[in-house]
């Protein structure tokens, strides 16, 4: 069924009577206050169709206001304009439906003085004057500096008016002010023409100068937040006429006033492929999918979700895959909403290999493959998951994952200031491993780290604060690390200016920094020993803009009453509390990413308003279950692996090919460096050895990470553990990797030493059986007929009695398999 | 605690009568606080404070002590936390009594022992060697005759900052920048005499010649064009022009005393020297790393001082273009340069809060002052606004060697020939942008951000200035 616009949403109203207040017709905003003569309110009329999609009817709708009322409507700009003080109602008709919008008009007699902060500064942001590449740069641009995105309005006012008196503002001939002549491009301006002389923004700047370029009086309201309306837009893709939909942005101020800032906000989207948004806030659909549009204003970013449904596709959800648990409910609900079909369930072989690699970082053995395929129990997958989650290999893998971001690392000659003495790093690793082995509630583990104190050798959690032994992290760096590690939030931007894409201000940043102001260390008895302690008298951080001493304040929370105690105690309690949703969400998201190759928020440690989760309900449900299980990571992993979502095939079906974030099919993921080298060892039976590690240590067991010392691990992107960033693990393919697998020492030595190949060449197995066996070993599945035929063709002339030649042949077969894409990936 | 009577006596006597000395007063302070690091073995920053000789020698950051000038002595600045690195490191500031002792010791000449001779006092250079140059001039002081009236009368309802202000060295005449014109006032009658049209847009610089017969006005249109014009005061005629090469307003300019040269500077960082005869460019100097914000010929014409927005200050031989000295001290924009009548002392005012008197024969800072109070560490916006110390916006010498400076703390300060403050005007409603001395009354004329041109009678004995009317009112 294809809809054509206008015929479907504007049926003729035969009776001529409007149906009041239909739920299907909405107007944004649903009430309007115009509180100054210059106030304007842009309105949007939206209709929801039976298929759930929304259509904008702003230009088609009829907006009526009483004659000589308090306000009038300008149809050309879809704007309500104040006329006189009072109240009135705008009646909006579309088709047979009608909505009433109450309109209050105030202060039409008064003239509101233009304000630097409320009127002028937003234009600098909108026009791009104060971006980092222009005057917002730390050193300004061409001699004139504005604070980045306006974090320091007092400083901006000073620089504009009094830093260089007479240079930028001409109070006698405002139009001839250098600021205006530059902005309009009348004189040389590196940034070119940013404002038209007839634009509303130009007039605001000029009129502010005409009025004397005055600073704001005390008590000038400040913005408290912004809203993007409608909260949700659902469009149906159409290749010929891409559907469009406007947004309206409102700012709420500290004095209770609300202002239409649609023409002052900046717009962006997190998925350019799916949609675009222009300077007026108009959203245009490009292809089907889910995305967000964001508006930025002052120090706020707010978003609105936009779903673009596939073009006129007959979509009916088919219960091909049954939901196994809450995860599937959330994932499938999202897929239904987006009209993306899920793939079929993965077969046993694919599942077995996937879950083995994911939970124990080892490939399935032949025996495991055999017994699993022969097992007919309906709960055999769940049982296997149970077994693997309880295995020591699981502990090894998770210790490595946390070791990466907790930077369990040994210092070395190349980098003496980074990392720890070997003994301390080993103690840290042992401690971490024991916590994971005992399945201790993970919030308690994190609390121990945040409170860490004492000797780095005898009190392992103290090592959380000894990341850089020779060059201790500064308090603000510790704050950044903690936020990124445990809250999945990067607050770095707010060190120097308010975060442009998130809610964090410099006040938040230095409030959070203050928790770490007292963290100190002193040398111990041995050169490798240091004691971490907290100086409880140092509990504030200096704010660089005004030199204020900022007391500790939870990120997005309260200021604790310290009463002379170690602020980190309060931080640990707040951070790991079940009420701290962001902590649980971050842990859940990191766990999820382990199994899907990407987080629900991706990158997992870069959650922000402008990077929302691809499935909010899913993330909330995972976090909820994690909290309910008392931060039992293994329980969470069991839930994930038992979900139908995890067990979907990686083979796509029509309609989900382009999905890379809603989990409609299993993601094909390259094996992480450590896992890959271990898998090569397991498949060939000739595990690699690692410098400085005991014989038999697998790569995932190297306590301080092997990237520094091992060529293979380094080339395949193992984490160097130099920062807390999840991005330290690099998964990008490189030419060196390919060449190394083809003819590098790792593959070569494994094949040369392989006891498997010795056994095969010495056995009575036919070539075909041997090839089958190699397929099972390397790829965890049976060779296909085609694959067998190709290899057997080569084996035709092979004399099985010639052990040397036979071995060489099998070596070639295994070499080919190790170099296949399938081998290096989990799918 | 009981203190023996005689020791109280000696203590009070030493405070009352003699400046502190290194051996008696300062070494104990250093020993308790400094010599743990600044000793001959550790020699932190190459500075050894354990002996008088090495203390006076200084360390890797240069001289630690400048006798007579505590405010420019590093040892005082870092212990007072006026400058980084704050000393002693990671410890609380020294007690006020100890800091005072250091200050007095340096101010008193940084004596080694009680009988010792003071270290060479740089204040000596402050003594003025030449009689006031304008005493030699003959004839009646030039005043304008038949100037056109001020244009754009409607703009006077909109107050605009005083961007440039100059007073005739001989006549009761003040020149004030206005939009596209220079207004001339009689400072005795306080009346507006007329205007010199400046269609080039905004005059940023105004300078009278030494005899008061011509006025240099320079400025232009930002990011567009610049011009320097010499006006004949009597006729109001343009007698010379320069600056066709510039593509931005001129920010700094001066006329050489023999009126043969005009030097200009601006946003392109280039110093241009023009001949007044034909307006032709004679020389360009490319040395400054930021906008050239001030420049001035010495009254004897032997030197040209140029300064920039980055604190750079250079002295040149204007005839050859060779550099004489680079005077490095300012940390932020130099806002103003002024020569004393004897051509020996140059005053530079900076947005770093410093007002420095340079001995231009020797090329060092004879005196570094911080007119506005900079000790308030918690001043809001100090980093973003470069206002750790409120900046000094202008400096101007009187013919008798007095110096007037306007400061961002809304104050105007006047110093006598020994650079002691003799009058302070405080709590102005907005920043004073310029202050000049008028003739023949000797009154101070200030201009501010509101556009108010206020005359003041200086009552130096009472250390105050009394309002004496506004120009144009």
Contacts between the chains, C-beta under 8 A, distances in Angstrom:
chain1	res1	chain2	res2	distance
A	143	B	267	6.5
A	143	B	290	7.6
A	143	B	291	5.9
A	143	B	309	7.0
A	147	B	384	6.7
A	152	B	381	7.4
A	152	B	384	5.0
A	154	B	380	7.4
A	154	B	381	5.7
A	154	B	384	7.9
A	154	B	385	7.8
A	155	B	381	5.7
A	155	B	384	3.8
A	155	B	385	5.3
A	158	B	381	7.2
A	158	B	385	5.1
A	159	B	385	7.6
A	162	B	408	7.9
A	162	B	431	6.1
A	162	B	449	6.7
A	163	B	385	7.7
A	165	B	161	4.9
A	165	B	163	6.1
A	165	B	393	7.5
A	165	B	431	7.4
A	165	B	433	5.3
A	165	B	449	6.5
A	166	B	161	5.7
A	166	B	163	3.5
A	166	B	177	7.6
A	166	B	202	6.6
A	166	B	204	6.7
A	167	B	222	6.6
A	168	B	222	7.9
A	170	B	160	7.4
A	170	B	179	6.7
A	170	B	202	7.1
A	171	B	158	5.6
A	171	B	159	6.8
A	171	B	160	4.3
A	171	B	161	7.1
A	172	B	152	7.3
A	172	B	155	4.0
A	172	B	158	5.3
A	172	B	160	4.6
A	172	B	178	7.3
A	172	B	179	4.3
A	173	B	155	7.0
A	173	B	179	5.4
A	176	B	179	7.7
A	176	B	201	7.1
A	176	B	221	7.8
A	178	B	222	3.7
A	178	B	223	6.5
A	181	B	221	7.8
A	181	B	222	6.9
A	181	B	223	7.1
A	181	B	224	7.5
A	182	B	222	7.6
A	182	B	223	6.1
A	187	B	221	6.8
A	187	B	222	6.5
A	187	B	223	4.0
A	187	B	224	4.3
A	188	B	223	4.6
A	188	B	224	7.0
A	188	B	247	6.9
A	189	B	223	6.7
A	210	B	158	7.9
A	212	B	158	7.5
A	212	B	159	7.5
A	544	B	383	5.5
A	545	B	381	6.6
A	545	B	383	6.8
A	545	B	384	5.6
A	546	B	380	4.4
A	546	B	381	5.8
A	546	B	382	7.7
A	547	B	377	6.6
A	547	B	378	5.2
A	547	B	379	7.1
A	547	B	380	7.2
A	547	B	382	5.9
A	547	B	383	7.5
A	548	B	378	7.8
